Amino acid sequence: MSTQSVNRYALLKHAGRWLKSLVGRRRSDGLLQSAQTWEAQYATGRWDFLAELSELARFSVLAGYICHLKPGGTVLDTGCGQGVLLRRLPSSGYSKYVGIDLSASAIAVAQQHANDRSTFLAADCEEYSPAQQFDVIVFNEVLCCLHDPLRTVQRYVRALTPGGILLVSLCTAGRGTGKVLSGLKQAYATVDEVRIEHSGRKVSWVCTALRPEAHSGRV
Ligand SMILES: C[S@@+](CC[C@H](N)C(=O)[O-])C[C@H]1O[C@@H](n2cnc3c(N)ncnc32)[C@H](O)[C@@H]1O
C-alpha cells in the first residue's frame, strides 16, 4: 500500500469513528424512546431516583403552584411516572387527580399510592383524549419525551376548564428545551416561572405556569 493510500485509509477510519460517536451522542441525549424501553428502564429501577430528595425542589414548586393557583382543583398529570407528584401534593390541595403514563410498570407503582380521589392510567399522552376538563394540566419532565411537544400541549389546552393553567417542568439539559419553552411562551401567557438549580448535582430545571386565554393558543 502506498503512503497516500495509508493516509487516506487512516483519514477514513478517523472520520468513521467521529461519525459513530456523533450518532451515539444523538442516541443517548434524548428521551424520545419506545414504551418497551421505558418499561425496561422502570423494571431496572433506573427512574427510582425521581422520588428521592434531590428531585424534591422541582416537585415542591409544582405542588406549590397547584395549591396556590388552583387550590382544591382537578389535576391531570401527563407522563406521571410512578406518581411522585401525587405523593408530594397535600391532600387538601386537590379534589381529583388523574395520572397517565406510557409505562404500565410505572403506573403499577403509582397505583400503590392512589387514594379515592386519584386515578392512574397507562396511556400514550400523544394519543390520549381526556374525558373531562381539568383546572391544572401538568407536563412534568415529559415534553422532552414526545415527538411534537407543542402540538400535544395545544391539544390538551382544550381539556382545561376556563381559567385553567398549564404547569411545565423542563430539565434545562433536555432535548430541545429552549425551543419548546420559547414556543410555549409565544403561545400562552406566563403566569410565573422559576429556575431550580441543584447545587450537588449538575442539573437544573425550569418550572413554568402558563395560562392559555391571553393568547390564541396557536403554536
Ligand atoms: C423523565 S420521566 C418523568 C416522570 C415524572 N413526571 C417525574 O417528573 O418524575 C418521563 C416519563 O414520561 C413517560 N412518557 C414518555 N413518553 C410518554 C408518552 N408518549 N405518553 C405518556 N407518558 C410518556 C415515561 O414513561 C416517564 O415515566
The ligand as an SDF file (V2000), in Angstrom:
LIG
                    3D

 27 29  0  0  0  0  0  0  0  0999 V2000
  -38.3700   11.7020   32.8520 C   0  0  0  0  0  0  0  0  0  0  0  0
  -39.7410   10.7520   33.2930 S   0  0  0  0  0  0  0  0  0  0  0  0
  -40.6390   11.8970   34.3370 C   0  0  0  0  0  0  0  0  0  0  0  0
  -41.6390   11.2110   35.2340 C   0  0  0  0  0  0  0  0  0  0  0  0
  -42.3840   12.1500   36.1830 C   0  0  0  0  0  0  0  0  0  0  0  0
  -43.2150   13.1060   35.5030 N   0  0  0  0  0  0  0  0  0  0  0  0
  -41.3810   12.8720   37.0670 C   0  0  0  0  0  0  0  0  0  0  0  0
  -41.1260   14.0440   36.8250 O   0  0  0  0  0  0  0  0  0  0  0  0
  -40.8820   12.2440   37.9780 O   0  0  0  0  0  0  0  0  0  0  0  0
  -40.7090   10.8040   31.8080 C   0  0  0  0  0  0  0  0  0  0  0  0
  -41.9790    9.9960   31.9090 C   0  0  0  0  0  0  0  0  0  0  0  0
  -42.7580   10.2130   30.7490 O   0  0  0  0  0  0  0  0  0  0  0  0
  -43.3230    8.9870   30.3500 C   0  0  0  0  0  0  0  0  0  0  0  0
  -43.6380    9.0840   28.9240 N   0  0  0  0  0  0  0  0  0  0  0  0
  -42.7730    9.1380   27.8880 C   0  0  0  0  0  0  0  0  0  0  0  0
  -43.4410    9.2530   26.7310 N   0  0  0  0  0  0  0  0  0  0  0  0
  -44.7650    9.2690   27.0530 C   0  0  0  0  0  0  0  0  0  0  0  0
  -45.9690    9.3430   26.3010 C   0  0  0  0  0  0  0  0  0  0  0  0
  -45.9490    9.4300   24.9710 N   0  0  0  0  0  0  0  0  0  0  0  0
  -47.1430    9.3130   26.9580 N   0  0  0  0  0  0  0  0  0  0  0  0
  -47.1740    9.2100   28.3110 C   0  0  0  0  0  0  0  0  0  0  0  0
  -46.0660    9.1470   29.0730 N   0  0  0  0  0  0  0  0  0  0  0  0
  -44.8820    9.1760   28.4530 C   0  0  0  0  0  0  0  0  0  0  0  0
  -42.2790    7.9500   30.6830 C   0  0  0  0  0  0  0  0  0  0  0  0
  -42.8120    6.6530   30.7960 O   0  0  0  0  0  0  0  0  0  0  0  0
  -41.7500    8.5020   32.0080 C   0  0  0  0  0  0  0  0  0  0  0  0
  -42.4820    7.9970   33.0890 O   0  0  0  0  0  0  0  0  0  0  0  0
  1  2  1  0
  2  3  1  0
  2 10  1  0
  3  4  1  0
  4  5  1  0
  5  6  1  0
  5  7  1  0
  7  8  2  0
  7  9  1  0
 10 11  1  0
 11 12  1  0
 11 26  1  0
 12 13  1  0
 13 14  1  0
 13 24  1  0
 14 15  1  0
 14 23  1  0
 15 16  2  0
 16 17  1  0
 17 18  1  0
 17 23  2  0
 18 19  1  0
 18 20  2  0
 20 21  1  0
 21 22  2  0
 22 23  1  0
 24 25  1  0
 24 26  1  0
 26 27  1  0
M  CHG  2   2   1   9  -1
M  END
$$$$
